[in-house]
Amino acid sequence: MTDLQRLAVLDPARGVQPTPADWERATSVVDRIVADRAADRPAPARRRVTRRGVVGLVAAGAVAVVGAVTVPALLPGPMDRAFASWTPVPGALTGEQVMPQARRCAASGVGSEPAAPVGPSDVLLAERRGVATLLIQRRGSGVIECMSVDDGQPTAMTLTDGPLPPPAAGTVNLETRSSVGSGRDQYSNAVGLVGPSVTGVDLVLADGRTIRTSTGGGWWAAWWPGPEGGEIGSITVVVHRPDGSTTHRIEDL
């Protein structure tokens, strides 16, 4: 105990009160540690470790868990993994490739006719940025947006409850933009419709970063780490067509 008290003054998280997000990340990580160690250890050598006790120590600061030392800020939550692997250029996916995610999105109950089955043709747009998958898919007569990290539970919202007319040829509109979370867990997204002849849509942030959006099924969409989705004057939209490109403030769409 004397050694622990002497080491405590070196703890970078000393005196920091864990937030609810820290507790959630700590719980998730310790669940995996305890389950993995219990499964790998031979039965005669197993020690009983209660999750509640270990989680309390992890969330409180630096603690040894079967030889591992950890701090809440370093625990890899879903958004930590999503941010670490995020890319400004997405990978395009087909409906067939994202059916597990699409079924989980359908099971979330968001959108009209939540009990309706989902098939590959219901996926209007699917992109992958690192470990995060973003979908826009039909639910009954409506359309929903859905994002999931790894194989976790998705976050879904309704985009429309019925058909929407497409924008004029060569133009796009904005259906929704937002900033979610706070601090280092904050991320933004933007979603809209594309008209005929639009070949691509880019977002340029105030700091000069360019984000290539995904397009498909008459929609465009992107998400990224940061608060810009909730800030006025922070995003420029570049619409590409075969005959050239036009630039707009996102507020003007």
Contacts in CASP RR format, 6 or more apart in sequence:
PFRMAT RR
TARGET T0000
AUTHOR 0000-0000-0000
METHOD contacts of the structure
MODEL  1
MTDLQRLAVLDPARGVQPTPADWERATSVVDRIVADRAADRPAPARRRVT
RRGVVGLVAAGAVAVVGAVTVPALLPGPMDRAFASWTPVPGALTGEQVMP
QARRCAASGVGSEPAAPVGPSDVLLAERRGVATLLIQRRGSGVIECMSVD
DGQPTAMTLTDGPLPPPAAGTVNLETRSSVGSGRDQYSNAVGLVGPSVTG
VDLVLADGRTIRTSTGGGWWAAWWPGPEGGEIGSITVVVHRPDGSTTHRI
EDL
8 14 0 8 1.000
11 61 0 8 1.000
11 62 0 8 1.000
11 71 0 8 1.000
12 62 0 8 1.000
12 71 0 8 1.000
13 61 0 8 1.000
13 62 0 8 1.000
13 71 0 8 1.000
13 72 0 8 1.000
13 73 0 8 1.000
14 61 0 8 1.000
16 61 0 8 1.000
16 72 0 8 1.000
18 26 0 8 1.000
18 59 0 8 1.000
18 60 0 8 1.000
18 61 0 8 1.000
18 72 0 8 1.000
21 185 0 8 1.000
22 59 0 8 1.000
22 72 0 8 1.000
22 73 0 8 1.000
22 75 0 8 1.000
23 55 0 8 1.000
23 59 0 8 1.000
24 77 0 8 1.000
25 72 0 8 1.000
25 75 0 8 1.000
25 76 0 8 1.000
25 77 0 8 1.000
25 80 0 8 1.000
26 55 0 8 1.000
26 56 0 8 1.000
26 58 0 8 1.000
26 59 0 8 1.000
26 72 0 8 1.000
26 75 0 8 1.000
27 51 0 8 1.000
27 55 0 8 1.000
28 75 0 8 1.000
28 77 0 8 1.000
29 58 0 8 1.000
29 70 0 8 1.000
29 75 0 8 1.000
29 76 0 8 1.000
29 77 0 8 1.000
30 51 0 8 1.000
30 54 0 8 1.000
30 55 0 8 1.000
30 58 0 8 1.000
30 65 0 8 1.000
31 51 0 8 1.000
33 54 0 8 1.000
33 65 0 8 1.000
33 66 0 8 1.000
33 68 0 8 1.000
34 49 0 8 1.000
34 51 0 8 1.000
34 54 0 8 1.000
37 49 0 8 1.000
37 66 0 8 1.000
38 46 0 8 1.000
38 49 0 8 1.000
41 47 0 8 1.000
49 66 0 8 1.000
54 63 0 8 1.000
54 65 0 8 1.000
57 63 0 8 1.000
57 65 0 8 1.000
58 65 0 8 1.000
58 70 0 8 1.000
58 72 0 8 1.000
58 75 0 8 1.000
59 72 0 8 1.000
61 71 0 8 1.000
61 72 0 8 1.000
62 69 0 8 1.000
62 70 0 8 1.000
62 71 0 8 1.000
63 69 0 8 1.000
63 70 0 8 1.000
78 149 0 8 1.000
78 150 0 8 1.000
78 152 0 8 1.000
79 149 0 8 1.000
79 185 0 8 1.000
79 187 0 8 1.000
80 185 0 8 1.000
81 131 0 8 1.000
81 149 0 8 1.000
81 150 0 8 1.000
82 129 0 8 1.000
82 130 0 8 1.000
82 131 0 8 1.000
82 132 0 8 1.000
82 149 0 8 1.000
82 187 0 8 1.000
82 225 0 8 1.000
83 184 0 8 1.000
83 187 0 8 1.000
83 225 0 8 1.000
85 129 0 8 1.000
85 130 0 8 1.000
85 131 0 8 1.000
85 132 0 8 1.000
86 129 0 8 1.000
86 130 0 8 1.000
86 132 0 8 1.000
86 224 0 8 1.000
86 225 0 8 1.000
87 129 0 8 1.000
87 130 0 8 1.000
88 209 0 8 1.000
88 210 0 8 1.000
88 211 0 8 1.000
88 212 0 8 1.000
88 224 0 8 1.000
89 212 0 8 1.000
90 127 0 8 1.000
90 128 0 8 1.000
90 129 0 8 1.000
90 134 0 8 1.000
90 212 0 8 1.000
90 213 0 8 1.000
90 214 0 8 1.000
90 222 0 8 1.000
91 127 0 8 1.000
91 128 0 8 1.000
91 129 0 8 1.000
91 214 0 8 1.000
92 126 0 8 1.000
92 127 0 8 1.000
92 128 0 8 1.000
92 214 0 8 1.000
93 126 0 8 1.000
93 127 0 8 1.000
93 128 0 8 1.000
93 133 0 8 1.000
94 120 0 8 1.000
94 123 0 8 1.000
94 126 0 8 1.000
95 102 0 8 1.000
95 119 0 8 1.000
95 120 0 8 1.000
95 121 0 8 1.000
95 123 0 8 1.000
95 126 0 8 1.000
96 120 0 8 1.000
97 126 0 8 1.000
98 123 0 8 1.000
98 126 0 8 1.000
98 133 0 8 1.000
98 135 0 8 1.000
99 118 0 8 1.000
99 119 0 8 1.000
99 120 0 8 1.000
100 151 0 8 1.000
101 126 0 8 1.000
101 133 0 8 1.000
101 135 0 8 1.000
101 146 0 8 1.000
101 148 0 8 1.000
101 154 0 8 1.000
102 118 0 8 1.000
102 119 0 8 1.000
102 120 0 8 1.000
102 122 0 8 1.000
102 123 0 8 1.000
102 135 0 8 1.000
102 137 0 8 1.000
102 146 0 8 1.000
103 118 0 8 1.000
104 148 0 8 1.000
104 152 0 8 1.000
104 153 0 8 1.000
104 154 0 8 1.000
105 118 0 8 1.000
105 135 0 8 1.000
105 137 0 8 1.000
105 144 0 8 1.000
105 146 0 8 1.000
105 148 0 8 1.000
105 154 0 8 1.000
105 156 0 8 1.000
106 114 0 8 1.000
106 116 0 8 1.000
106 117 0 8 1.000
106 118 0 8 1.000
106 137 0 8 1.000
106 139 0 8 1.000
108 114 0 8 1.000
108 146 0 8 1.000
108 153 0 8 1.000
108 154 0 8 1.000
108 156 0 8 1.000
109 156 0 8 1.000
110 139 0 8 1.000
110 144 0 8 1.000
110 146 0 8 1.000
110 156 0 8 1.000
110 157 0 8 1.000
110 158 0 8 1.000
111 139 0 8 1.000
111 140 0 8 1.000
111 142 0 8 1.000
111 144 0 8 1.000
111 156 0 8 1.000
111 158 0 8 1.000
111 161 0 8 1.000
112 139 0 8 1.000
112 140 0 8 1.000
112 141 0 8 1.000
112 142 0 8 1.000
112 158 0 8 1.000
112 161 0 8 1.000
112 162 0 8 1.000
113 139 0 8 1.000
113 140 0 8 1.000
113 141 0 8 1.000
114 139 0 8 1.000
116 139 0 8 1.000
116 140 0 8 1.000
118 137 0 8 1.000
118 139 0 8 1.000
122 137 0 8 1.000
122 138 0 8 1.000
122 139 0 8 1.000
123 135 0 8 1.000
123 136 0 8 1.000
123 137 0 8 1.000
124 136 0 8 1.000
124 137 0 8 1.000
124 138 0 8 1.000
124 143 0 8 1.000
124 216 0 8 1.000
124 217 0 8 1.000
124 218 0 8 1.000
124 219 0 8 1.000
125 134 0 8 1.000
125 135 0 8 1.000
125 136 0 8 1.000
125 214 0 8 1.000
125 215 0 8 1.000
125 216 0 8 1.000
125 217 0 8 1.000
125 218 0 8 1.000
125 219 0 8 1.000
125 220 0 8 1.000
125 221 0 8 1.000
126 133 0 8 1.000
126 134 0 8 1.000
126 135 0 8 1.000
126 136 0 8 1.000
126 214 0 8 1.000
127 133 0 8 1.000
127 134 0 8 1.000
127 214 0 8 1.000
127 221 0 8 1.000
127 222 0 8 1.000
128 134 0 8 1.000
129 223 0 8 1.000
131 149 0 8 1.000
131 150 0 8 1.000
132 147 0 8 1.000
132 148 0 8 1.000
132 149 0 8 1.000
132 223 0 8 1.000
133 147 0 8 1.000
133 148 0 8 1.000
133 149 0 8 1.000
134 145 0 8 1.000
134 146 0 8 1.000
134 147 0 8 1.000
134 189 0 8 1.000
134 214 0 8 1.000
134 221 0 8 1.000
134 222 0 8 1.000
134 223 0 8 1.000
135 145 0 8 1.000
135 146 0 8 1.000
135 147 0 8 1.000
136 143 0 8 1.000
136 144 0 8 1.000
136 145 0 8 1.000
136 146 0 8 1.000
136 159 0 8 1.000
136 191 0 8 1.000
136 216 0 8 1.000
136 217 0 8 1.000
136 219 0 8 1.000
136 221 0 8 1.000
137 143 0 8 1.000
137 144 0 8 1.000
137 146 0 8 1.000
139 158 0 8 1.000
141 161 0 8 1.000
141 162 0 8 1.000
141 163 0 8 1.000
142 158 0 8 1.000
142 159 0 8 1.000
142 160 0 8 1.000
142 161 0 8 1.000
142 162 0 8 1.000
142 163 0 8 1.000
143 158 0 8 1.000
143 159 0 8 1.000
143 160 0 8 1.000
143 162 0 8 1.000
143 164 0 8 1.000
143 219 0 8 1.000
144 156 0 8 1.000
144 157 0 8 1.000
144 158 0 8 1.000
144 159 0 8 1.000
145 156 0 8 1.000
145 157 0 8 1.000
145 159 0 8 1.000
145 176 0 8 1.000
145 189 0 8 1.000
145 191 0 8 1.000
145 221 0 8 1.000
146 154 0 8 1.000
146 155 0 8 1.000
146 156 0 8 1.000
146 157 0 8 1.000
147 154 0 8 1.000
147 155 0 8 1.000
147 156 0 8 1.000
147 189 0 8 1.000
147 223 0 8 1.000
148 154 0 8 1.000
148 155 0 8 1.000
157 176 0 8 1.000
159 175 0 8 1.000
159 176 0 8 1.000
159 191 0 8 1.000
160 175 0 8 1.000
164 175 0 8 1.000
164 193 0 8 1.000
166 193 0 8 1.000
166 194 0 8 1.000
166 195 0 8 1.000
166 196 0 8 1.000
166 218 0 8 1.000
167 173 0 8 1.000
167 193 0 8 1.000
167 194 0 8 1.000
167 195 0 8 1.000
168 195 0 8 1.000
169 195 0 8 1.000
169 196 0 8 1.000
169 197 0 8 1.000
170 195 0 8 1.000
170 196 0 8 1.000
170 197 0 8 1.000
170 198 0 8 1.000
170 239 0 8 1.000
170 241 0 8 1.000
171 195 0 8 1.000
171 198 0 8 1.000
171 239 0 8 1.000
172 192 0 8 1.000
172 193 0 8 1.000
172 194 0 8 1.000
172 195 0 8 1.000
172 198 0 8 1.000
172 201 0 8 1.000
172 220 0 8 1.000
172 237 0 8 1.000
172 239 0 8 1.000
172 253 0 8 1.000
173 192 0 8 1.000
173 193 0 8 1.000
173 253 0 8 1.000
174 190 0 8 1.000
174 191 0 8 1.000
174 192 0 8 1.000
174 237 0 8 1.000
174 250 0 8 1.000
174 253 0 8 1.000
175 191 0 8 1.000
175 192 0 8 1.000
175 193 0 8 1.000
176 189 0 8 1.000
176 190 0 8 1.000
176 191 0 8 1.000
176 192 0 8 1.000
177 188 0 8 1.000
177 189 0 8 1.000
177 190 0 8 1.000
177 191 0 8 1.000
177 229 0 8 1.000
177 230 0 8 1.000
177 235 0 8 1.000
177 250 0 8 1.000
178 188 0 8 1.000
178 189 0 8 1.000
178 229 0 8 1.000
178 230 0 8 1.000
179 186 0 8 1.000
179 187 0 8 1.000
179 188 0 8 1.000
179 226 0 8 1.000
179 227 0 8 1.000
179 228 0 8 1.000
179 229 0 8 1.000
179 230 0 8 1.000
179 231 0 8 1.000
180 186 0 8 1.000
180 187 0 8 1.000
180 188 0 8 1.000
180 189 0 8 1.000
181 187 0 8 1.000
186 225 0 8 1.000
186 226 0 8 1.000
186 227 0 8 1.000
187 223 0 8 1.000
187 224 0 8 1.000
187 225 0 8 1.000
187 226 0 8 1.000
188 223 0 8 1.000
188 224 0 8 1.000
188 225 0 8 1.000
188 226 0 8 1.000
188 227 0 8 1.000
188 228 0 8 1.000
188 229 0 8 1.000
188 230 0 8 1.000
189 221 0 8 1.000
189 222 0 8 1.000
189 223 0 8 1.000
189 224 0 8 1.000
189 229 0 8 1.000
190 203 0 8 1.000
190 213 0 8 1.000
190 221 0 8 1.000
190 222 0 8 1.000
190 223 0 8 1.000
190 229 0 8 1.000
190 235 0 8 1.000
190 250 0 8 1.000
191 219 0 8 1.000
191 220 0 8 1.000
191 221 0 8 1.000
192 219 0 8 1.000
192 220 0 8 1.000
192 221 0 8 1.000
193 218 0 8 1.000
193 219 0 8 1.000
193 220 0 8 1.000
194 200 0 8 1.000
194 201 0 8 1.000
194 215 0 8 1.000
194 216 0 8 1.000
194 218 0 8 1.000
194 219 0 8 1.000
194 220 0 8 1.000
195 218 0 8 1.000
197 241 0 8 1.000
197 242 0 8 1.000
198 215 0 8 1.000
198 220 0 8 1.000
198 239 0 8 1.000
198 240 0 8 1.000
198 241 0 8 1.000
199 240 0 8 1.000
199 241 0 8 1.000
199 242 0 8 1.000
200 213 0 8 1.000
200 215 0 8 1.000
200 220 0 8 1.000
200 239 0 8 1.000
200 240 0 8 1.000
201 213 0 8 1.000
201 215 0 8 1.000
201 220 0 8 1.000
201 237 0 8 1.000
201 238 0 8 1.000
201 239 0 8 1.000
201 240 0 8 1.000
202 210 0 8 1.000
202 211 0 8 1.000
202 212 0 8 1.000
202 213 0 8 1.000
202 237 0 8 1.000
202 238 0 8 1.000
202 240 0 8 1.000
203 210 0 8 1.000
203 211 0 8 1.000
203 213 0 8 1.000
203 222 0 8 1.000
203 224 0 8 1.000
203 235 0 8 1.000
203 236 0 8 1.000
203 237 0 8 1.000
203 238 0 8 1.000
203 250 0 8 1.000
204 210 0 8 1.000
204 211 0 8 1.000
204 235 0 8 1.000
204 236 0 8 1.000
204 237 0 8 1.000
204 238 0 8 1.000
205 211 0 8 1.000
205 224 0 8 1.000
205 228 0 8 1.000
205 234 0 8 1.000
205 235 0 8 1.000
206 228 0 8 1.000
206 231 0 8 1.000
206 233 0 8 1.000
206 234 0 8 1.000
206 235 0 8 1.000
211 222 0 8 1.000
211 224 0 8 1.000
212 222 0 8 1.000
213 220 0 8 1.000
213 221 0 8 1.000
213 222 0 8 1.000
214 220 0 8 1.000
214 221 0 8 1.000
214 222 0 8 1.000
228 234 0 8 1.000
228 235 0 8 1.000
229 235 0 8 1.000
232 251 0 8 1.000
233 249 0 8 1.000
233 250 0 8 1.000
233 251 0 8 1.000
235 249 0 8 1.000
235 250 0 8 1.000
236 247 0 8 1.000
236 248 0 8 1.000
236 249 0 8 1.000
236 250 0 8 1.000
237 247 0 8 1.000
237 248 0 8 1.000
237 249 0 8 1.000
237 250 0 8 1.000
237 253 0 8 1.000
238 245 0 8 1.000
238 246 0 8 1.000
238 247 0 8 1.000
239 245 0 8 1.000
239 246 0 8 1.000
239 247 0 8 1.000
239 248 0 8 1.000
END
